Amino acid sequence: MDQTINTYNRIAHQYAESRWNAVSRFRIRAYKKFIKYVKGTEILDAGCGPGKDAAILISKGFNVIGVDASKGLLKEAKSRVPEGTFILGDLRNLRLKRKFDGIWCCASLLHLRKADVGEVINSFKKMLNADGILFIALKLGEGESIKTYNYGNKRFFAYYKKAEAEKLVSGEFKIIETYVSAKDKHGDRWVEIFARIK
């Protein structure tokens, strides 16, 4: 994961600029469903990146704490979303002394090795209030790989089949719905899951 964090630290501003004003129709659907399902206002944005999702959720009346392992991306988030709260943290050992009504974890777990993700899901359950909602978005596919992008920086990705992603969540949560997106502008498809504490 260190390689991926270092990459994001180097490209943080470029990454934020390239994504800030573009919201796919699939993500808009996810925002709407998340807002419908969450009963409360306290949200954890787990793997918040430059803060775009946090900004949208804040604009809808939520109080958002964003966590990310990249100092560069957190710097972008703090400057772009001053009304948010953003802290440095690794999802694999996150210990927050508070509970949330919802956890938004979009395109974050895909940067962790599959062997580590089960414990992260378990920790999410402990951080949610009763009836809390979890949203996760994972890249559709198989296996794990390191991808090199056109700016020469490398990032680790884990890919999931729909059934594999559902199994990952269903041990600790009751799945409300799962859907697989069509290809986005980058050619990726996403497995998106909404779940509630059992």
N, C-alpha and C positions, 0 to 999 in steps of 0.2 A: 504493500500500500504506500510505502514511503515514496516510491517512484511516481505514483499518481499524484500524491500531495505536492511533491516538488514541481511536477508539471503544472498543476493548477496555480501554484504560487508564481511561476514564471509567466503564465499566460492569463492571469486573472482579469486584467483590464480588457484585453482583447476578447476573452471569452464572454465577459459580461456585456460588452458592446454588441457582440454578434447575436446575442440572444434576448436582449432587454426588450426590444419593441416587437418581437415576434412571438405570438401565442397560437399554437395549433388548435384546430377545432376539437381535437381529442383532449387536450388539456383543459379547454373551456368546459367540456362535458364533465371532466373530473372535478373541477372547482364547483360546479353547480351541484353535483351529487354530494360532495363532501359537505358543503354548506347545508344541504337538506338533511343529512344524516346526523351531523354533530349537534348535541344538545348541551350547549354551553359556549363559552367564549375563549377558553384558554387552550392555545394550540402550540404544539412543538413542531417546528419545521426541522426534521431530522436529516441533515445533509443539505443545508439551506443554500449553498453556493453563493452567488452574488445577491441573493435576496429578492428575486423577482416574484416567486410564489408568495413569500412573506408579505410583500407589498400589496399583492392582490387580496390576500386574506385580511390584511389590516384594513384595506379599503372597504371590506364587507363587514367591518365591525368586530373582528376578532383581535384578541391580544396574543401576539406571536413572539415566542422565543425561538430564535434560529441557532442551530448548532452546526459547525462544520470543522473539519480537520485542517483546512487550508487557511493560513493567515492572510494570504493574498485575496482569496474570495471573501473572507470576513471583512477586510478593509473596504472592498467594493460594496458589500452589503450595508455596512455602517454609513458610508457616504451617500448611498442611493436611497436608503430607507431609514432616515434618522428617527422615525417614530417606533422602530422595532428594537428589540433587544437581541444582540448577537454575541455568542460566546464560542470560544475555541474548545473543541471536544472531539473525541474519537467514539463513534457509535459502538465500538466493541467494548468499551469500558466506561460508558456514560453513567454518571451517578448524580442525578439532579434531585434536590430535596424539595420536590413539589410534584403535584399531580396535574394532569392535563385532561381536557375533555376530548381532544382529538390529536392524533399524530399524523402529520403529512410527511411521507417519506418517498419522495418522487425522484427517481433516477439516482439513488444514493447507494442502496444495498448492492447494486451491480458492480461497485468498485471494491467489494469485499469478497474474499474467497468463500466459496459455498460452505466450507467447513465451519466458518465463523458466524454465519448468518442466523442459525437457529438460536444461539444465545442472545443475539441482538433482538430477535423477535420476542423472546422471553422477557428481556429487560423492558421492552415497550409495554408489555402487559402490566408490569409493576408500576409503570409511570402513568397509567391511565386511570381515571376515575371510573366508578361503576358505570356501565353503559357507554364507556368510551369507544371512540371510533378510530380505526387504523386504516390509512390508505397507503398502499405501496404500488410503485410502478417499476417494472423490471423489463429489460430487453428480452424479446422473444428470440429463442435459439437454443443452442446446446453448447455445453462445455465452458471453458475459461480461456482467455487469451489476452495478450498485450498488443494493443493496436498503436500504430504510429501514424500520426496525422500529418497534413501537408506542411505544418509549421515545424515538423521534426521532433515533436515531443510525444512521449509514450504514456499510455494510460492502460491500466488493467480493467478488464470487463469480465463479468460472469453473465452467462445467458441462461434463460430458463424456458422450459416448455410450460404450457398452461397448467397441466396436472401437477408438475413438479412445484410450481409456485404455490398452488393451492395447498398442497401437502405441507409446505413450509409454514404456512399460516394457520392451518386448521387445527393444529395441536393445541394452541392456546386461545384461538379465536373462532367465532362462528362467522363463516363467510356470508356476507349479504349478497354480493354479486361480483362476478369476474367477467371481464371482457378483454378481447384482443383487438388492438387498433389496426387499421389499415396502415400502410407505410407513411411515415412522415416525410418531411422534405429532405431528410438525410438518408432515407431508404430504410429506416428502422421501424420495426413493429414492436408494440409494447403490450405486456401483460399487466393489467391494472386490476387491483383487488381492493374492495371495501369490506371491512370485517369489524365485528363488535366483540367485546369480551364475552366469553361464555358465562 
